[in-house]
């Protein structure tokens, strides 16, 4: 009887140890899964940050392009205004402008390129 009791006690202890080992393994697996999930969340956060940065860069580029277009339009308006004022001054025949046009024409025709 004593031997049988000892054997049963040993079996019970072994079973308890096995259960404890299983529980520990399960806990370790859960921790690993949590760490993997945390890692995935960090990757997702990084991707979101990259997307936000790309969007900001695109917005900045668009703003720069718009500013460049506005500058070009302003330059074109100024050139057109200068051309109009020159045409008006030469067509009215003011002495200064007609002298300038005459001198300029003479100068260009006498030059050899």
N, CA, C and O atoms as a GROMACS GRO file, in nm:
protein
  452
    1UNK      N    1   0.082  -0.120   0.000
    1UNK     CA    2   0.000   0.000   0.000
    1UNK      C    3   0.087   0.126   0.000
    1UNK      O    4   0.060   0.221  -0.073
    2UNK      N    5   0.187   0.124   0.080
    2UNK     CA    6   0.274   0.241   0.090
    2UNK      C    7   0.341   0.267  -0.044
    2UNK      O    8   0.352   0.382  -0.087
    3UNK      N    9   0.386   0.161  -0.111
    3UNK     CA   10   0.448   0.178  -0.242
    3UNK      C   11   0.348   0.237  -0.341
    3UNK      O   12   0.381   0.326  -0.418
    4UNK      N   13   0.227   0.184  -0.336
    4UNK     CA   14   0.124   0.234  -0.427
    4UNK      C   15   0.094   0.380  -0.399
    4UNK      O   16   0.075   0.458  -0.491
    5UNK      N   17   0.089   0.416  -0.273
    5UNK     CA   18   0.064   0.555  -0.236
    5UNK      C   19   0.176   0.644  -0.289
    5UNK      O   20   0.151   0.749  -0.347
    6UNK      N   21   0.300   0.600  -0.268
    6UNK     CA   22   0.415   0.678  -0.318
    6UNK      C   23   0.410   0.693  -0.470
    6UNK      O   24   0.437   0.800  -0.524
    7UNK      N   25   0.373   0.581  -0.537
    7UNK     CA   26   0.367   0.586  -0.682
    7UNK      C   27   0.260   0.687  -0.728
    7UNK      O   28   0.285   0.768  -0.817
    8UNK      N   29   0.143   0.680  -0.665
    8UNK     CA   30   0.034   0.772  -0.700
    8UNK      C   31   0.077   0.916  -0.670
    8UNK      O   32   0.049   1.007  -0.748
    9UNK      N   33   0.144   0.936  -0.559
    9UNK     CA   34   0.191   1.071  -0.522
    9UNK      C   35   0.290   1.122  -0.625
    9UNK      O   36   0.284   1.238  -0.666
   10UNK      N   37   0.382   1.035  -0.668
   10UNK     CA   38   0.479   1.074  -0.771
   10UNK      C   39   0.408   1.111  -0.901
   10UNK      O   40   0.438   1.213  -0.963
   11UNK      N   41   0.310   1.024  -0.942
   11UNK     CA   42   0.236   1.051  -1.064
   11UNK      C   43   0.164   1.187  -1.055
   11UNK      O   44   0.168   1.266  -1.150
   12UNK      N   45   0.101   1.213  -0.942
   12UNK     CA   46   0.030   1.339  -0.922
   12UNK      C   47   0.127   1.458  -0.933
   12UNK      O   48   0.096   1.559  -0.996
   13UNK      N   49   0.243   1.444  -0.870
   13UNK     CA   50   0.343   1.550  -0.875
   13UNK      C   51   0.391   1.571  -1.019
   13UNK      O   52   0.404   1.684  -1.065
   14UNK      N   53   0.416   1.462  -1.090
   14UNK     CA   54   0.461   1.472  -1.228
   14UNK      C   55   0.355   1.540  -1.313
   14UNK      O   56   0.386   1.627  -1.395
   15UNK      N   57   0.228   1.501  -1.293
   15UNK     CA   58   0.119   1.564  -1.368
   15UNK      C   59   0.113   1.714  -1.338
   15UNK      O   60   0.096   1.796  -1.429
   16UNK      N   61   0.127   1.750  -1.211
   16UNK     CA   62   0.126   1.892  -1.172
   16UNK      C   63   0.240   1.967  -1.240
   16UNK      O   64   0.223   2.077  -1.291
   17UNK      N   65   0.357   1.904  -1.239
   17UNK     CA   66   0.474   1.967  -1.302
   17UNK      C   67   0.450   1.985  -1.452
   17UNK      O   68   0.483   2.089  -1.510
   18UNK      N   69   0.394   1.882  -1.514
   18UNK     CA   70   0.365   1.891  -1.656
   18UNK      C   71   0.266   2.004  -1.684
   18UNK      O   72   0.284   2.082  -1.777
   19UNK      N   73   0.161   2.013  -1.602
   19UNK     CA   74   0.061   2.120  -1.618
   19UNK      C   75   0.127   2.257  -1.601
   19UNK      O   76   0.100   2.350  -1.677
   20UNK      N   77   0.213   2.268  -1.501
   20UNK     CA   78   0.283   2.394  -1.479
   20UNK      C   79   0.370   2.430  -1.600
   20UNK      O   80   0.373   2.544  -1.644
   21UNK      N   81   0.439   2.329  -1.652
   21UNK     CA   82   0.522   2.352  -1.770
   21UNK      C   83   0.437   2.398  -1.888
   21UNK      O   84   0.473   2.491  -1.960
   22UNK      N   85   0.322   2.332  -1.908
   22UNK     CA   86   0.232   2.370  -2.017
   22UNK      C   87   0.186   2.515  -2.000
   22UNK      O   88   0.186   2.594  -2.094
   23UNK      N   89   0.147   2.547  -1.876
   23UNK     CA   90   0.101   2.684  -1.848
   23UNK      C   91   0.212   2.785  -1.877
   23UNK      O   92   0.188   2.890  -1.937
   24UNK      N   93   0.333   2.753  -1.834
   24UNK     CA   94   0.446   2.843  -1.859
   24UNK      C   95   0.469   2.860  -2.009
   24UNK      O   96   0.494   2.971  -2.056
   25UNK      N   97   0.462   2.750  -2.084
   25UNK     CA   98   0.481   2.757  -2.228
   25UNK      C   99   0.372   2.843  -2.292
   25UNK      O  100   0.400   2.925  -2.380
   26UNK      N  101   0.248   2.823  -2.247
   26UNK     CA  102   0.138   2.903  -2.301
   26UNK      C  103   0.160   3.051  -2.271
   26UNK      O  104   0.138   3.136  -2.357
   27UNK      N  105   0.202   3.081  -2.148
   27UNK     CA  106   0.228   3.220  -2.111
   27UNK      C  107   0.339   3.279  -2.199
   27UNK      O  108   0.328   3.392  -2.246
   28UNK      N  109   0.444   3.202  -2.221
   28UNK     CA  110   0.554   3.249  -2.305
   28UNK      C  111   0.504   3.276  -2.448
   28UNK      O  112   0.538   3.377  -2.509
   29UNK      N  113   0.422   3.182  -2.499
   29UNK     CA  114   0.368   3.199  -2.634
   29UNK      C  115   0.282   3.326  -2.641
   29UNK      O  116   0.292   3.403  -2.736
   30UNK      N  117   0.198   3.348  -2.539
   30UNK     CA  118   0.114   3.468  -2.536
   30UNK      C  119   0.202   3.594  -2.534
   30UNK      O  120   0.174   3.691  -2.604
   31UNK      N  121   0.307   3.591  -2.453
   31UNK     CA  122   0.396   3.707  -2.445
   31UNK      C  123   0.462   3.733  -2.581
   31UNK      O  124   0.473   3.848  -2.624
   32UNK      N  125   0.505   3.625  -2.648
   32UNK     CA  126   0.566   3.640  -2.779
   32UNK      C  127   0.466   3.699  -2.878
   32UNK      O  128   0.500   3.787  -2.958
   33UNK      N  129   0.342   3.649  -2.874
   33UNK     CA  130   0.239   3.701  -2.963
   33UNK      C  131   0.216   3.850  -2.937
   33UNK      O  132   0.204   3.930  -3.030
   34UNK      N  133   0.209   3.885  -2.808
   34UNK     CA  134   0.189   4.026  -2.773
   34UNK      C  135   0.304   4.112  -2.825
   34UNK      O  136   0.283   4.220  -2.878
   35UNK      N  137   0.426   4.061  -2.809
   35UNK     CA  138   0.543   4.135  -2.857
   35UNK      C  139   0.536   4.151  -3.008
   35UNK      O  140   0.567   4.258  -3.061
   36UNK      N  141   0.496   4.044  -3.077
   36UNK     CA  142   0.482   4.053  -3.223
   36UNK      C  143   0.377   4.156  -3.260
   36UNK      O  144   0.397   4.237  -3.351
   37UNK      N  145   0.263   4.154  -3.188
   37UNK     CA  146   0.158   4.252  -3.216
   37UNK      C  147   0.209   4.393  -3.191
   37UNK      O  148   0.183   4.484  -3.270
   38UNK      N  149   0.283   4.410  -3.081
   38UNK     CA  150   0.340   4.543  -3.052
   38UNK      C  151   0.431   4.585  -3.166
   38UNK      O  152   0.429   4.700  -3.210
   39UNK      N  153   0.511   4.491  -3.213
   39UNK     CA  154   0.602   4.521  -3.324
   39UNK      C  155   0.523   4.560  -3.448
   39UNK      O  156   0.560   4.654  -3.519
   40UNK      N  157   0.413   4.488  -3.474
   40UNK     CA  158   0.330   4.521  -3.591
   40UNK      C  159   0.270   4.659  -3.575
   40UNK      O  160   0.264   4.736  -3.671
   41UNK      N  161   0.225   4.691  -3.453
   41UNK     CA  162   0.168   4.824  -3.430
   41UNK      C  163   0.272   4.931  -3.454
   41UNK      O  164   0.243   5.035  -3.513
   42UNK      N  165   0.396   4.905  -3.408
   42UNK     CA  166   0.501   5.003  -3.431
   42UNK      C  167   0.527   5.020  -3.580
   42UNK      O  168   0.548   5.132  -3.627
   43UNK      N  169   0.525   4.911  -3.654
   43UNK     CA  170   0.545   4.918  -3.799
   43UNK      C  171   0.432   4.998  -3.862
   43UNK      O  172   0.455   5.083  -3.947
   44UNK      N  173   0.308   4.970  -3.818
   44UNK     CA  174   0.194   5.042  -3.872
   44UNK      C  175   0.207   5.192  -3.840
   44UNK      O  176   0.181   5.276  -3.926
   45UNK      N  177   0.247   5.224  -3.716
   45UNK     CA  178   0.266   5.365  -3.680
   45UNK      C  179   0.371   5.428  -3.770
   45UNK      O  180   0.354   5.540  -3.817
   46UNK      N  181   0.481   5.355  -3.793
   46UNK     CA  182   0.587   5.407  -3.879
   46UNK      C  183   0.536   5.431  -4.020
   46UNK      O  184   0.568   5.531  -4.082
   47UNK      N  185   0.454   5.337  -4.069
   47UNK     CA  186   0.399   5.353  -4.204
   47UNK      C  187   0.308   5.475  -4.209
   47UNK      O  188   0.311   5.552  -4.305
   48UNK      N  189   0.226   5.493  -4.104
   48UNK     CA  190   0.137   5.609  -4.100
   48UNK      C  191   0.219   5.738  -4.099
   48UNK      O  192   0.185   5.835  -4.167
   49UNK      N  193   0.327   5.739  -4.021
   49UNK     CA  194   0.411   5.858  -4.016
   49UNK      C  195   0.472   5.886  -4.152
   49UNK      O  196   0.478   6.001  -4.196
   50UNK      N  197   0.518   5.780  -4.220
   50UNK     CA  198   0.577   5.798  -4.353
   50UNK      C  199   0.472   5.853  -4.449
   50UNK      O  200   0.502   5.943  -4.528
   51UNK      N  201   0.350   5.800  -4.443
   51UNK     CA  202   0.243   5.849  -4.531
   51UNK      C  203   0.214   5.996  -4.503
   51UNK      O  204   0.197   6.074  -4.595
   52UNK      N  205   0.210   6.033  -4.374
   52UNK     CA  206   0.184   6.172  -4.338
   52UNK      C  207   0.296   6.261  -4.391
   52UNK      O  208   0.269   6.369  -4.444
   53UNK      N  209   0.421   6.217  -4.377
   53UNK     CA  210   0.534   6.296  -4.426
   53UNK      C  211   0.525   6.312  -4.578
   53UNK      O  212   0.550   6.421  -4.630
   54UNK      N  213   0.491   6.204  -4.648
   54UNK     CA  214   0.480   6.211  -4.793
   54UNK      C  215   0.370   6.309  -4.833
   54UNK      O  216   0.387   6.387  -4.926
   55UNK      N  217   0.256   6.304  -4.761
   55UNK     CA  218   0.147   6.396  -4.792
   55UNK      C  219   0.191   6.540  -4.769
   55UNK      O  220   0.161   6.628  -4.850
   56UNK      N  221   0.262   6.564  -4.660
   56UNK     CA  222   0.310   6.700  -4.631
   56UNK      C  223   0.406   6.747  -4.741
   56UNK      O  224   0.398   6.861  -4.786
   57UNK      N  225   0.496   6.658  -4.784
   57UNK     CA  226   0.591   6.694  -4.890
   57UNK      C  227   0.516   6.726  -5.020
   57UNK      O  228   0.549   6.822  -5.089
   58UNK      N  229   0.415   6.645  -5.052
   58UNK     CA  230   0.337   6.670  -5.173
   58UNK      C  231   0.267   6.804  -5.164
   58UNK      O  232   0.264   6.880  -5.261
   59UNK      N  233   0.210   6.835  -5.047
   59UNK     CA  234   0.142   6.963  -5.029
   59UNK      C  235   0.241   7.078  -5.047
   59UNK      O  236   0.210   7.178  -5.112
   60UNK      N  237   0.360   7.064  -4.989
   60UNK     CA  238   0.461   7.169  -5.002
   60UNK      C  239   0.500   7.188  -5.148
   60UNK      O  240   0.515   7.300  -5.195
   61UNK      N  241   0.518   7.076  -5.219
   61UNK     CA  242   0.555   7.085  -5.361
   61UNK      C  243   0.445   7.154  -5.440
   61UNK      O  244   0.473   7.237  -5.527
   62UNK      N  245   0.319   7.121  -5.411
   62UNK     CA  246   0.207   7.184  -5.481
   62UNK      C  247   0.206   7.334  -5.453
   62UNK      O  248   0.185   7.415  -5.544
   63UNK      N  249   0.230   7.371  -5.327
   63UNK     CA  250   0.232   7.514  -5.293
   63UNK      C  251   0.344   7.585  -5.368
   63UNK      O  252   0.324   7.695  -5.420
   64UNK      N  253   0.462   7.522  -5.374
   64UNK     CA  254   0.574   7.582  -5.445
   64UNK      C  255   0.542   7.598  -5.594
   64UNK      O  256   0.572   7.702  -5.654
   65UNK      N  257   0.479   7.496  -5.652
   65UNK     CA  258   0.442   7.504  -5.794
   65UNK      C  259   0.342   7.618  -5.817
   65UNK      O  260   0.353   7.692  -5.914
   66UNK      N  261   0.245   7.630  -5.725
   66UNK     CA  262   0.146   7.737  -5.738
   66UNK      C  263   0.214   7.874  -5.730
   66UNK      O  264   0.183   7.965  -5.807
   67UNK      N  265   0.308   7.887  -5.636
   67UNK     CA  266   0.380   8.014  -5.622
   67UNK      C  267   0.460   8.045  -5.749
   67UNK      O  268   0.462   8.159  -5.796
   68UNK      N  269   0.526   7.942  -5.804
   68UNK     CA  270   0.603   7.962  -5.927
   68UNK      C  271   0.511   8.005  -6.041
   68UNK      O  272   0.545   8.095  -6.118
   69UNK      N  273   0.394   7.941  -6.052
   69UNK     CA  274   0.299   7.977  -6.157
   69UNK      C  275   0.254   8.122  -6.139
   69UNK      O  276   0.246   8.197  -6.236
   70UNK      N  277   0.225   8.161  -6.015
   70UNK     CA  278   0.183   8.298  -5.988
   70UNK      C  279   0.294   8.396  -6.026
   70UNK      O  280   0.268   8.500  -6.086
   71UNK      N  281   0.418   8.362  -5.990
   71UNK     CA  282   0.532   8.449  -6.024
   71UNK      C  283   0.544   8.463  -6.175
   71UNK      O  284   0.566   8.573  -6.226
   72UNK      N  285   0.530   8.350  -6.247
   72UNK     CA  286   0.540   8.355  -6.393
   72UNK      C  287   0.429   8.441  -6.453
   72UNK      O  288   0.452   8.520  -6.544
   73UNK      N  289   0.307   8.424  -6.399
   73UNK     CA  290   0.195   8.503  -6.449
   73UNK      C  291   0.221   8.652  -6.424
   73UNK      O  292   0.195   8.736  -6.511
   74UNK      N  293   0.273   8.685  -6.306
   74UNK     CA  294   0.302   8.825  -6.273
   74UNK      C  295   0.409   8.879  -6.368
   74UNK      O  296   0.397   8.992  -6.417
   75UNK      N  297   0.512   8.801  -6.395
   75UNK     CA  298   0.618   8.843  -6.486
   75UNK      C  299   0.561   8.866  -6.626
   75UNK      O  300   0.594   8.965  -6.692
   76UNK      N  301   0.474   8.775  -6.671
   76UNK     CA  302   0.412   8.792  -6.803
   76UNK      C  303   0.329   8.920  -6.808
   76UNK      O  304   0.333   8.993  -6.907
   77UNK      N  305   0.254   8.948  -6.700
   77UNK     CA  306   0.173   9.071  -6.697
   77UNK      C  307   0.263   9.195  -6.704
   77UNK      O  308   0.232   9.291  -6.775
   78UNK      N  309   0.374   9.190  -6.630
   78UNK     CA  310   0.464   9.306  -6.631
   78UNK      C  311   0.524   9.326  -6.771
   78UNK      O  312   0.534   9.438  -6.820
   79UNK      N  313   0.564   9.215  -6.834
   79UNK     CA  314   0.621   9.226  -6.969
   79UNK      C  315   0.517   9.282  -7.066
   79UNK      O  316   0.547   9.368  -7.149
   80UNK      N  317   0.396   9.233  -7.055
   80UNK     CA  318   0.288   9.281  -7.143
   80UNK      C  319   0.264   9.430  -7.119
   80UNK      O  320   0.244   9.507  -7.213
   81UNK      N  321   0.266   9.470  -6.993
   81UNK     CA  322   0.245   9.612  -6.960
   81UNK      C  323   0.357   9.697  -7.018
   81UNK      O  324   0.330   9.804  -7.073
   82UNK      N  325   0.482   9.652  -7.006
   82UNK     CA  326   0.595   9.728  -7.062
   82UNK      C  327   0.582   9.738  -7.215
   82UNK      O  328   0.605   9.844  -7.274
   83UNK      N  329   0.543   9.624  -7.278
   83UNK     CA  330   0.528   9.624  -7.423
   83UNK      C  331   0.419   9.723  -7.465
   83UNK      O  332   0.436   9.798  -7.561
   84UNK      N  333   0.307   9.723  -7.393
   84UNK     CA  334   0.198   9.815  -7.426
   84UNK      C  335   0.243   9.959  -7.411
   84UNK      O  336   0.216  10.042  -7.498
   85UNK      N  337   0.312   9.989  -7.300
   85UNK     CA  338   0.352  10.128  -7.278
   85UNK      C  339   0.452  10.171  -7.386
   85UNK      O  340   0.450  10.286  -7.430
   86UNK      N  341   0.540  10.079  -7.428
   86UNK     CA  342   0.637  10.113  -7.532
   86UNK      C  343   0.564  10.138  -7.664
   86UNK      O  344   0.593  10.233  -7.736
   87UNK      N  345   0.467  10.048  -7.697
   87UNK     CA  346   0.390  10.064  -7.821
   87UNK      C  347   0.315  10.196  -7.818
   87UNK      O  348   0.313  10.268  -7.917
   88UNK      N  349   0.253  10.228  -7.705
   88UNK     CA  350   0.177  10.353  -7.694
   88UNK      C  351   0.270  10.472  -7.712
   88UNK      O  352   0.239  10.564  -7.787
   89UNK      N  353   0.384  10.470  -7.645
   89UNK     CA  354   0.474  10.585  -7.653
   89UNK      C  355   0.530  10.601  -7.794
   89UNK      O  356   0.549  10.713  -7.840
   90UNK      N  357   0.557  10.489  -7.863
   90UNK     CA  358   0.610  10.503  -7.999
   90UNK      C  359   0.501  10.538  -8.098
   90UNK      O  360   0.527  10.607  -8.197
   91UNK      N  361   0.379  10.491  -8.073
   91UNK     CA  362   0.272  10.519  -8.170
   91UNK      C  363   0.221  10.664  -8.155
   91UNK      O  364   0.169  10.720  -8.251
   92UNK      N  365   0.236  10.723  -8.037
   92UNK     CA  366   0.191  10.862  -8.020
   92UNK      C  367   0.290  10.957  -8.086
   92UNK      O  368   0.260  11.075  -8.107
   93UNK      N  369   0.407  10.906  -8.116
   93UNK     CA  370   0.504  10.988  -8.187
   93UNK      C  371   0.568  11.093  -8.098
   93UNK      O  372   0.606  11.200  -8.146
   94UNK      N  373   0.581  11.065  -7.972
   94UNK     CA  374   0.649  11.162  -7.887
   94UNK      C  375   0.793  11.172  -7.938
   94UNK      O  376   0.853  11.071  -7.975
   95UNK      N  377   0.849  11.293  -7.938
   95UNK     CA  378   0.981  11.314  -7.998
   95UNK      C  379   1.088  11.221  -7.943
   95UNK      O  380   1.171  11.170  -8.018
   96UNK      N  381   1.087  11.200  -7.814
   96UNK     CA  382   1.189  11.116  -7.753
   96UNK      C  383   1.182  10.974  -7.808
   96UNK      O  384   1.283  10.917  -7.848
   97UNK      N  385   1.062  10.917  -7.809
   97UNK     CA  386   1.051  10.778  -7.852
   97UNK      C  387   1.082  10.764  -8.001
   97UNK      O  388   1.143  10.666  -8.042
   98UNK      N  389   1.040  10.862  -8.083
   98UNK     CA  390   1.068  10.848  -8.227
   98UNK      C  391   1.217  10.864  -8.254
   98UNK      O  392   1.272  10.797  -8.341
   99UNK      N  393   1.284  10.953  -8.179
   99UNK     CA  394   1.428  10.965  -8.194
   99UNK      C  395   1.496  10.834  -8.155
   99UNK      O  396   1.587  10.787  -8.222
  100UNK      N  397   1.449  10.777  -8.044
  100UNK     CA  398   1.508  10.652  -7.997
  100UNK      C  399   1.488  10.543  -8.104
  100UNK      O  400   1.582  10.471  -8.137
  101UNK      N  401   1.367  10.531  -8.157
  101UNK     CA  402   1.339  10.428  -8.257
  101UNK      C  403   1.427  10.454  -8.380
  101UNK      O  404   1.482  10.360  -8.438
  102UNK      N  405   1.439  10.580  -8.420
  102UNK     CA  406   1.522  10.611  -8.536
  102UNK      C  407   1.668  10.576  -8.510
  102UNK      O  408   1.732  10.512  -8.593
  103UNK      N  409   1.721  10.618  -8.397
  103UNK     CA  410   1.860  10.589  -8.365
  103UNK      C  411   1.882  10.439  -8.355
  103UNK      O  412   1.981  10.386  -8.406
  104UNK      N  413   1.789  10.370  -8.288
  104UNK     CA  414   1.801  10.226  -8.268
  104UNK      C  415   1.802  10.155  -8.404
  104UNK      O  416   1.882  10.064  -8.425
  105UNK      N  417   1.714  10.194  -8.492
  105UNK     CA  418   1.708  10.132  -8.625
  105UNK      C  419   1.839  10.155  -8.699
  105UNK      O  420   1.894  10.062  -8.758
  106UNK      N  421   1.890  10.280  -8.696
  106UNK     CA  422   2.015  10.312  -8.764
  106UNK      C  423   2.130  10.230  -8.704
  106UNK      O  424   2.214  10.177  -8.777
  107UNK      N  425   2.133  10.220  -8.572
  107UNK     CA  426   2.239  10.148  -8.504
  107UNK      C  427   2.237  10.000  -8.546
  107UNK      O  428   2.342   9.944  -8.577
  108UNK      N  429   2.120   9.939  -8.547
  108UNK     CA  430   2.109   9.798  -8.581
  108UNK      C  431   2.149   9.772  -8.727
  108UNK      O  432   2.211   9.670  -8.757
  109UNK      N  433   2.115   9.865  -8.816
  109UNK     CA  434   2.144   9.840  -8.958
  109UNK      C  435   2.292   9.857  -8.988
  109UNK      O  436   2.342   9.800  -9.084
  110UNK      N  437   2.364   9.936  -8.906
  110UNK     CA  438   2.506   9.958  -8.932
  110UNK      C  439   2.594   9.853  -8.866
  110UNK      O  440   2.713   9.844  -8.895
  111UNK      N  441   2.537   9.773  -8.777
  111UNK     CA  442   2.617   9.672  -8.706
  111UNK      C  443   2.624   9.544  -8.787
  111UNK      O  444   2.528   9.505  -8.854
  112UNK      N  445   2.738   9.480  -8.780
  112UNK     CA  446   2.753   9.348  -8.843
  112UNK      C  447   2.766   9.244  -8.733
  112UNK      O  448   2.845   9.258  -8.640
  113UNK      N  449   2.687   9.142  -8.745
  113UNK     CA  450   2.685   9.040  -8.640
  113UNK      C  451   2.780   8.929  -8.669
  113UNK      O  452   2.791   8.835  -8.590
   0.00000   0.00000   0.00000
